[in-house]
Amino acid sequence: MTSSTPRALTIAGSDVSGGAGLEADLAMFEEYGVFGAAAITCIVTFGTGEAAGTDGEGEDGSGDSAGGFAHDIAFLDTGLVAKQLESALAIHRFDAIKSGMLGSVDTALMLSRRLRDNRLPYVFDPVLVCKGAGTMVDLKDLFVEHLVPQATVITPNLAEAALLAGAESLTSVEEMVEAAKAIHAQGAGTVVVKGGARLGGAQAVDVVWDGTTLTTLSSQKVNDELVNGAGCSFASSIAAGLATGRSVLDAVVSAKERVAHGIAASVPNATGVNSLNHAAWRMAPTPAVEVRVA
């Protein structure tokens, strides 16, 4: 590794499935030629039994428990997360930071302090909806006060955007735009509200608002299966794009393209929720995916 190698840090949960969490982040960093490091906030494991359910969403808000599998989340002590973060920042000079599942108020506050000290490009995946754990509403106000204003880019899904914007739900592109503007008013640099598979219609639509320009990204929905890891990978792809010198919009468009291909060529597993295929964008998956920018 030379001194010119771009580097990115993810602060996120470890998902043993390999499709989501920091495993997904590091895989996406590598697709961009970015050297990746990670600080672990929690460990996600899976098991079978009557507790397995079909409600809630994954770390990235993209998929439900299925196939008789339930997952369990063990959160690490904030002091241990802080020690990992301090060590990583002492070892490397990062070009971007991405955060995913934080899990606790103390960990979120600790991250906020470290971000103020370092002032690096920061991609915030505001995990407020967690498969098996419901909605973590106790973090909403903290996110709005401490992390949203520090985000170079924030990437909420429909449920998270509604929570942050104070809306009951988001069911149309117009409502997504209003939520994006409300979140931007809280201090975020660029807001990307992800419609994804949960927005009605044949198109997977995301809206991007930077305070001046509204951009709509759309692609044909390409997979009828639930796919885990889309939200994690979308945010880490943006972080990798920023680390390699792309503009924010270019990084977002690239992320949309790569994640759409990863969904189209997702990897089946025993949980019943497919894993995103991070290398699919360069492996010519079928069907091909085209992202339209408007």
N, C-alpha and C positions, 0 to 999 in steps of 0.2 A: 504494500500500500504506500502510495506516495502522498506528499503533503497536499496535492491537488485533489485527492479523492474526496468527493462529497460525503458527508456523514449525517445521519439522522438518528434521533432517539425516540423510542416509543415508551410511554408509561401506560401500561394496560394489563389486563388479565391474561393468564396463560390458559389456553383452551386445548385440552389434550387431543381433541379431534383433528387439530392441525389446520382447520379451515378458517378459524376466526381468532380473535385476540392477537396477542403479540406474535404468535406463530405466523398469522396472516400478514401482519405488519412487516416482519422481517423478510418474508417471501416477496412482498411487493417492493420493499426497498431494493432487494437484490435485482429485481427485474429492471430497475433504473440504473444499475451500477452504483448504487449508494451503499456505503458501509453502514450497517445498522447495529445499534445497541439497544438494550431493553432494561427497564425497571419494572418488576412484577408487582402488581397490586393485589392479585388474587389468583387462585388456581381453580379451574373448572374441570370437574370430573363427571363421569356418567355411570349410571347404574340402572338396573331394571327393577320393576316392582309396581305395586298399586299406586305409588306416589307419582308415577309418570303421568304427565298431562299433556294437553294440547293448547293451553292458553299461555299468554305472555310471549315475550320476544327474546331473542338472543342478545349477546353483548352489543351487536350492531343493530338490533331491532329488526332483523330481517327474517327470522324463522321461528317456528314453534317446536316444542318438544313433540316427538312423534315416534312411531314404531315401538312403543312400549318402553322407551328409554326416558329416564329423568336425569337431570343434571344437578350437581351440588356445587355450591360456590364457597370456598374457604378464603376469607379475606386476610391479608397479611397485616400485621401491626404497622401503624403509620411510621413508627420509628425505623422499622426495617425498610420500608419503602423509601423514606428520606435518606437512609444510609446508601441505598442503591443509587438514588438520584445524584447525591453528592459525589459518590465515587465515579459515576459515569461522566459527570460534568468536569471532574478533575482530570480524568484520563484523556478525554477528547474535546476538541473544539467543534461543536455541532453546527450544521448549517440550517437545521430545522428540528422542531420538536412536535410530536403528535401525542395526544392523550386519548385514551378510550375509557374503559370502566375504571372508576376511582373508588366507588363503593362507600366511602365514609366522609363525613364532614371534615374530620381532622386531616385526612389525606388530601382532600381538595384544597383546604386552606394552606397546607404545606406546599403544594404544587404552585399555588398562586404566588406565594412569597418567592419561590425559586424563579418563577417566570419573570417577576419584576426585577430580580437581580441580574438576569441574563439577557433579556430583551432580544430573544431569537424569534424568527418566524415560527408561529405557533398555530397548528391545526388542531382544533378542538372538536372531537366527536362527543357530544354531550349525552352520555348514556344515562338516561332517566327512566328507561323502560327495560326491564331485565327478565328474560325467560326464567320462570320458576320463582322469581322474587317480586313480581309485580312492578308497580311504579314507585320509584324512589323520590317521592315528592319532597322529602326533607332536604334534598340537594338543590331543588329548583332555585330558591331565593339566593342561595350561596353562589350558584353558577352565575346568575344574573349580576350579582354584585362584584364577584371576584375574578371569574374566568372569562365570561363573555367579552368584557371590555379589553382583554388581553389577546383575543383571538385574531390572528391574521385572517384565518378562514374558520368558520364554524359550520358543521355539517349535520344538522338535526334531521331525523326522519319525520314523518307526518305527526306521530304521537308526541315526539319531543318538541317539535316546533310549536305545536298547539299548546303544550304546557308552558314553554318559555314565553310565548306571545300572549298567554292568558285567554286563548280561544278554547271553545268546547271541543271542536274537532276540525280537521281540514279535509274537505271532500272535493275540492276543485282547484284548478290551477290559480284561479283568481284569489281564493283563500290562502293558497300557498304564498302568493306574492305579498299579500297583506301581512302575513306572519313574518316573512323575510324582512319586510320594512320595519316591523315592530322590533325584531331582534337586532337589526342594524342600529336602531335608535338606542339600544342598550349599550352600544359602544363597539360592537364587532366590526372588523374591517370589511370582510365579504361574507355574506350569508348564502349558503347553499341548502335549500329545503328539498329533500329527496322524496319524490312521489313514489318511485320504484314500483314494485308489483302491487302495492296496496292501494294505489290510486286507480279508480275505475278507468276502463278503456283499454284499447289495444297497445297504447304507447306507454313506455316508462318515461315519465317526465320529471325533470328537476328544474328548479328556478334558481337563478343566481342574481343577487342584488348587492352592488358595491356602494350604494348611496347615490349613485349617479345613473348607472346603466343597468337595465334589466335584460338578462339573457336567459333564454329557455333552451334546455337541452332535452332532446327526445330520441328514443330508440324503440324499435319494435320489441315487445315482450317476447322472450325467446325460450322460456322454460316454464313448464307447468309445475315443476317440482319446487318445494321449498328449498332455498339455498342459504346456508349459513356463511357469514363472513363478508357479505357484500358491503355493509356499512364500515366495518373495520378497514377493509381493503381500500375502499373509496377514500377515506381520510388519510391513510398512510400513503396512498398513491399521490395525493395532493402534496403531502409533506415531502415526498421524494422528488416530485416535480419542482417544488420551490428550492429544495436543496441543490438541484442541478441547474438552477438559474432561470427556470421558466417563469413567465408572468403568472399571476394568480389565475386568470381565465384560461390560459393554455394548460396549466396544471390541472384545473378542474375538468376541462374537456378531455384531456388524456386519461384522467381517472375514470371518467364515464365510459370511455371506449374500452379500457382494459377490464373494468369490472363487468361490463355488459358481455364481453367475450368470455370472461370467467364464469358467468352465470350460464351462458349457452352451453359450455362444455364442462359443467360441474361434475364433481366426483361422487358417485353414490357411496353410502356407508350404512352400517347397521342401525344407526339411530333413526333412519327414515327421513332425515334432513340432509340434503346433499352438501358437500363442501365445495367452496369456490375454487376453481382451477386457475391459479395465479399466472401460469405460463401460457394460458390459452390464446391470448392476444397475438402471440408470435408463432402459434402452432396451427394457424388457419382453421379454426373450428367451423363446424357446420351446425346450424346456419351461420352465414356471415352476419356481422352486426355493423350497422351504420348509425352513427350518431349525428343528428341534425342540430345545428346551432342557429337560433333565431333571436 
